[in-house]
Amino acid sequence: MKKYYIKTICLIIILSFVVGTGICRGGYDYIDITHPFLRKIPIAIPVFKKIYSGDVAERLSKTASDLLSETLEFTGYFKILDRKAFLVDMGTVTSLANANFHNWTSIGAELLVTGGVLIEGNQVEMELRLYDTFKEKLLVGKRYKGLIKDQRKIVRRFCSEIVFILTGDKGFFNSEIAFVSKSSGNKEIYICEFDGYNPRRVTHTKSITLSPAWSSDGKWLAYTSYAKGKPDLYLEHLSQKRGAVISKKGINITPAWVPNKFALAATLSFSGDPEIYLLTGTGKVINRLTNNRGIDLSPTWSPDGKRMAFVSKRSGTPQIYIKNIASGAVGRLTFQGRYNTQPSWSPKGDKVAYAGMGNGQNNIFLIGIDGQGTIQLTHDQGDNEAPSWSPDGSLIVFSSTREGPSRIYVMTAYGTDQRRLLTLLGEQTEPDWSPRMGNN
């Protein structure tokens, strides 16, 4: 690798190539993400080949291939095959382009990822390829370069390419999750990457901070804080450290940004009754969205911003309703159970996830926006609350007390593969999954 290839400290793609696969856009035949009993595809991911010897190349070829395995496994789409069963050592293969597919089909691998790692100074170049072993075809190949510390970005970008070629969707690999944690002794907002990596504290209110909500461009975070002694809304631009505070008389709670607009809905009680209002991103009231006796709160928007689901006690117990913003028509969505809260509208627009109480426990449910097809996703494992969808609609993050203190968990949209996302001091609650960030 010549030095003039590496002129930037930023991660960039320097070459990409896709060859015939038998797949056409809109006709993906590998993974049916709408199927509730998804068969996981067996995939082999051998340790990447190091182009030159050396301790750094040795470590990086192993850590990068391990990271790719972990990242793909996180999706719930793949069964990662044990490397002990492999019949060939890719480190001894002279060319990544010459794969003996029989060596992989014979151990049950339907897909194969190969990689090569080249290091020069603090720079790394990776060539990564995905093969269909039965069709004996290259599905996607990419070559990336960047700093050695960029390996996580490189791997995630290639995972996004893999998921896109197999499903038609880029996935969630460049997204983050905001949540509430008591690690500092107070309830503060934290953010971690989609897989729980790199958790960091965002707020320092030394008070109670609740209900983080991402704007649809991922640049703003809204939340409620008691920093001034009562629940006020804070709107914060995460990188520029600017924003606004909504501190009207009474409560200012449960923010939800309007898709693709610098506006949000939130519950305010300055008029006496807690109602949902539409606000600008600077905190000015645009109009009132609900007008009914009893508290209305927890708005969540349809992906097109034309409808809003919310919680209301207008029928006597907390239930979820949907309002058509243009017509003003409101209809009740949930009838099963007497206590249904915390709705989250799916990115695909067809379902709402929510927390419902029954037999003294909270569990996560799904319901179609037509009120049909209610499905319970969690069962008999503590209290499960605050569902929030991944940006591609394939996963749901939520909080649960199944292991004692409340922690953040993730599962597929069908309730399978439930696992803890991370463990910090104190309790973690109220996760909110960001949209995709960056160019992917």
Residue pairs with C-beta under 8 A, 6 or more apart in sequence:
1 118
1 120
1 125
3 120
5 14
5 125
5 145
6 120
6 123
6 125
6 145
9 146
9 147
10 146
11 144
11 145
11 146
11 147
11 150
11 153
11 154
11 157
12 144
12 145
12 146
13 142
13 143
13 144
13 157
14 125
14 143
14 144
14 145
15 142
15 143
16 141
16 142
16 143
17 141
17 142
18 138
18 139
18 140
18 141
18 165
19 137
19 138
19 141
20 137
21 132
21 135
21 137
21 138
21 139
21 165
22 29
22 135
22 137
23 29
23 30
23 139
23 165
25 168
26 168
28 165
28 166
28 167
28 168
30 41
30 165
30 166
30 167
31 38
31 41
31 77
31 166
31 167
32 38
33 77
33 167
33 169
33 393
33 394
36 414
37 414
38 76
38 77
38 412
38 414
38 416
40 76
40 77
40 78
40 79
41 77
41 78
41 79
41 110
41 111
41 166
42 78
42 79
42 81
42 108
42 109
42 110
42 111
43 72
43 78
43 79
43 80
43 81
43 109
43 110
43 111
43 112
43 113
44 81
44 86
44 104
44 107
44 109
44 111
44 112
44 113
44 133
45 65
45 68
45 69
45 72
45 80
45 81
45 83
45 112
45 113
46 65
46 83
46 86
46 88
46 89
46 90
46 113
46 114
47 61
47 62
47 65
47 83
47 90
47 91
48 61
48 62
48 64
48 65
48 90
48 114
48 115
48 116
48 117
48 126
48 128
49 61
49 90
49 91
49 93
49 96
49 114
49 115
49 116
49 117
50 57
50 58
50 60
50 61
50 91
50 116
50 117
50 119
51 57
51 116
51 117
51 118
51 119
52 118
52 119
54 119
56 119
56 148
57 117
57 118
57 119
60 117
60 119
60 124
60 148
60 151
61 91
61 115
61 117
63 151
64 115
64 117
64 126
64 151
64 154
64 155
65 113
65 115
67 151
67 152
67 155
68 113
68 115
68 128
68 155
68 158
68 159
69 80
70 195
71 155
71 156
71 159
71 173
71 195
72 78
72 80
72 159
72 162
73 80
74 194
74 195
75 159
75 163
75 171
75 394
75 395
76 394
76 395
76 412
76 416
76 417
77 163
77 166
77 167
78 111
81 107
81 108
81 109
85 107
86 103
86 107
87 103
87 104
87 106
87 107
88 100
88 103
90 96
90 114
93 99
96 114
96 115
96 116
96 127
96 129
97 129
99 112
99 114
99 131
99 133
101 112
101 131
101 133
101 134
101 136
104 112
104 133
105 133
105 134
109 133
110 132
110 133
110 134
111 130
111 131
111 132
111 133
111 139
112 130
112 131
112 133
113 128
113 129
113 130
113 131
113 162
114 128
114 129
114 131
115 126
115 127
115 128
115 129
116 126
116 127
117 124
117 125
117 126
118 124
118 125
118 126
119 125
119 148
122 147
122 148
123 145
123 146
123 147
123 148
124 145
124 146
124 147
124 148
124 150
124 151
124 154
125 143
125 144
125 145
126 143
126 144
126 145
126 151
126 154
126 158
127 141
127 142
127 143
128 141
128 142
128 143
128 144
128 154
128 158
129 138
129 140
129 141
129 142
130 138
130 139
130 140
130 141
130 161
130 162
130 165
131 137
131 138
131 139
132 139
139 162
139 165
139 166
140 161
140 162
140 165
142 157
142 158
142 161
144 154
144 157
144 158
146 153
146 154
152 197
156 173
156 174
157 173
157 174
157 440
159 171
159 173
160 170
160 171
160 173
160 174
160 440
163 169
163 170
163 171
163 173
164 170
164 171
169 392
169 394
170 392
170 436
170 440
171 392
171 394
172 194
172 390
172 391
172 392
172 394
172 395
172 433
172 436
173 194
173 440
174 436
174 437
174 438
174 440
175 193
175 194
175 218
175 390
175 391
175 433
175 434
175 435
175 436
175 437
176 191
176 192
176 193
176 194
176 218
176 433
176 434
176 437
177 191
177 192
177 193
177 194
177 196
177 388
177 397
177 408
177 421
177 431
177 432
177 433
177 434
178 189
178 190
178 191
178 202
178 212
178 213
178 214
178 221
178 431
178 432
178 434
179 189
179 190
179 191
179 192
179 212
179 399
179 408
179 428
179 429
179 430
179 431
179 432
180 187
180 188
180 189
180 190
180 209
180 210
180 211
180 212
180 428
180 429
180 430
181 187
181 188
181 189
181 190
181 199
181 201
181 424
181 425
181 426
181 427
181 428
181 429
182 188
182 425
182 426
182 427
182 428
183 190
183 201
183 424
183 425
183 426
184 201
184 426
185 426
186 205
186 206
186 207
186 208
186 209
187 207
187 208
187 209
187 210
188 201
188 202
188 203
188 204
188 205
188 209
189 201
189 202
189 203
189 209
189 212
189 221
189 223
190 199
190 200
190 201
190 202
190 424
190 428
191 199
191 200
191 202
192 198
192 199
192 200
192 421
192 422
194 390
194 433
195 421
196 408
196 421
196 422
199 422
199 424
202 221
202 236
202 238
203 209
203 223
203 225
205 225
205 226
205 227
206 227
207 225
207 226
207 227
208 225
208 226
209 223
209 224
209 225
209 226
209 227
210 223
210 224
210 225
210 231
210 253
210 430
211 222
211 223
211 224
211 253
211 254
211 255
211 430
212 221
212 222
212 223
212 430
212 432
213 221
213 222
213 223
213 255
213 256
213 257
213 264
213 432
214 220
214 221
214 257
214 432
214 433
214 434
214 435
215 221
215 222
215 257
215 262
215 264
215 281
216 257
216 258
216 259
216 260
216 261
216 435
217 435
218 434
218 435
218 436
218 437
219 237
219 238
219 239
220 235
220 236
220 237
220 238
220 243
220 257
220 281
221 235
221 236
221 238
222 233
222 234
222 235
222 236
222 255
222 256
222 257
222 264
222 266
223 233
223 234
223 236
223 255
224 231
224 232
224 233
224 234
224 252
224 253
224 254
224 255
225 231
225 232
225 234
226 232
228 247
230 247
230 250
230 251
231 251
231 252
231 253
232 245
232 246
232 247
232 252
233 245
233 246
233 247
233 252
233 253
233 255
233 266
233 283
234 243
234 244
234 245
234 246
235 243
235 244
235 245
235 246
235 255
235 264
235 281
235 282
235 283
236 242
236 243
237 243
244 281
244 282
244 283
245 283
246 252
246 266
246 268
246 279
246 283
248 268
248 270
249 269
249 270
250 268
250 269
250 270
250 272
250 274
251 267
251 268
251 269
251 274
252 266
252 267
252 268
253 266
253 267
253 297
254 266
254 267
254 297
254 298
254 299
255 264
255 265
255 266
256 264
256 265
256 266
256 298
256 299
256 300
256 301
256 308
257 263
257 264
257 301
258 264
258 265
258 278
258 301
258 305
259 301
259 302
259 303
259 304
259 305
260 305
261 305
262 280
262 281
263 278
263 279
263 280
263 281
263 286
264 278
264 279
264 281
265 276
265 277
265 278
265 279
265 289
265 299
265 301
265 308
265 310
266 276
266 277
266 279
266 299
267 274
267 275
267 276
267 277
267 295
267 296
267 297
267 298
267 299
268 274
268 275
268 277
268 285
269 275
273 293
273 294
273 295
274 295
274 296
274 297
275 288
275 289
275 290
275 291
275 292
275 296
276 288
276 289
276 290
276 296
276 297
276 299
276 308
276 310
277 285
277 286
277 287
277 288
277 289
278 285
278 286
278 287
278 288
278 289
279 285
279 286
280 286
289 299
289 308
289 323
289 325
290 296
290 310
290 312
290 323
290 330
292 312
292 314
293 314
294 312
294 313
294 314
295 312
295 313
296 310
296 311
296 312
296 314
297 310
297 311
297 312
298 310
298 311
298 341
298 342
298 343
299 308
299 309
299 310
300 308
300 309
300 310
300 343
300 344
300 345
300 352
301 307
301 308
301 309
301 345
302 308
302 309
302 345
302 349
302 369
303 345
303 347
303 348
303 349
304 349
305 325
306 324
306 325
306 326
307 322
307 323
307 324
307 325
307 369
308 322
308 323
308 325
309 320
309 321
309 322
309 323
309 333
309 343
309 345
309 352
310 320
310 321
310 323
310 343
311 318
311 319
311 320
311 321
311 340
311 341
311 342
311 343
312 318
312 319
312 321
313 319
314 321
315 332
317 338
317 339
318 339
318 340
318 341
319 332
319 333
319 334
319 335
319 340
320 332
320 333
320 334
320 340
320 341
320 343
320 352
320 354
320 367
321 330
321 331
321 332
321 333
322 330
322 331
322 333
322 369
323 329
323 330
324 330
332 371
333 343
333 352
333 367
333 369
333 371
334 340
334 354
334 356
334 367
334 371
334 374
335 371
336 356
336 374
337 356
337 357
337 358
337 365
338 357
339 356
339 357
339 358
340 354
340 355
340 356
340 357
340 365
341 354
341 355
341 356
342 354
342 355
342 385
342 386
342 387
343 352
343 353
343 354
344 352
344 353
344 354
344 387
344 388
344 389
344 396
345 351
345 352
345 369
345 389
346 352
346 353
346 389
346 393
346 413
347 389
347 390
347 391
347 392
347 393
348 393
349 369
350 368
350 369
351 366
351 367
351 368
351 369
351 413
352 366
352 367
352 369
353 364
353 365
353 366
353 377
353 387
353 388
353 389
353 396
354 364
354 365
354 367
354 387
355 362
355 363
355 364
355 365
355 384
355 385
355 386
355 387
356 362
356 363
356 364
356 365
356 376
357 363
361 380
361 382
361 383
361 384
362 383
362 384
362 385
363 376
363 377
363 378
363 379
363 384
364 376
364 377
364 378
364 384
364 385
364 387
364 396
364 398
364 415
365 374
365 375
365 376
365 377
366 373
366 374
366 375
366 377
366 413
367 373
367 374
367 375
375 414
375 415
376 415
377 396
377 411
377 414
377 415
378 384
378 398
378 400
378 411
378 415
378 418
381 400
381 402
382 400
382 401
382 402
382 403
383 400
383 401
383 406
384 398
384 399
384 400
384 401
384 402
384 409
385 398
385 399
385 400
385 429
386 398
386 399
386 429
386 430
386 431
387 396
387 397
387 398
388 396
388 397
388 398
388 431
388 432
388 433
389 395
389 396
389 413
389 433
390 396
390 397
390 433
391 433
391 434
391 435
391 436
393 413
394 412
394 413
395 410
395 411
395 412
395 413
395 433
396 410
396 411
396 412
396 413
397 408
397 409
397 410
397 421
397 431
397 433
398 408
398 409
398 410
398 411
398 431
399 406
399 407
399 408
399 409
399 428
399 429
399 430
399 431
400 406
400 407
400 409
401 407
402 409
403 420
405 426
405 427
406 427
406 428
406 429
407 420
407 421
407 422
407 423
407 427
407 428
408 420
408 421
408 422
408 428
408 431
409 418
409 419
409 420
409 421
410 418
410 419
410 421
411 417
411 418
411 419
421 431
422 428
